[in-house]
Structures are given as C-alpha cells and as structure tokens.
Amino acid sequence: MRDLKASKRRGLVNKAKSWLRRPETFKIASFALNLINLLARAIDHFK
C-alpha cells in the first residue's frame, strides 16, 4: 500500500516536471496572472 502511494507520488512529480518544461505552461500561467491583475484593478476601480 505504501509503495503504491510512493509510486503514485513519483508519477505526479514526473508529470509536473514534464508539464513545467513545456513553454505553453508558462504562457498560460502569465496569461492567468495578467487576467487576475486586471480583475483586481477593475475591482479596486469600481469600489
């Protein structure tokens, strides 16, 4: 049981690593951050 959890975790780590290596990931992340910043600014503006 414990080994299964460990291997699952290892698989997730490998998935995350391969996902982080992709340039699209960073494009999407920066896009999301820009959206959040815009929303925060809009909320501040309309307060």
Secondary structure, 3 states (H helix, E strand, C coil): CHHHHHHHHHHHHHHHHHHHHCHHHHHHHHHHHHHHHHHHHHHHHHC
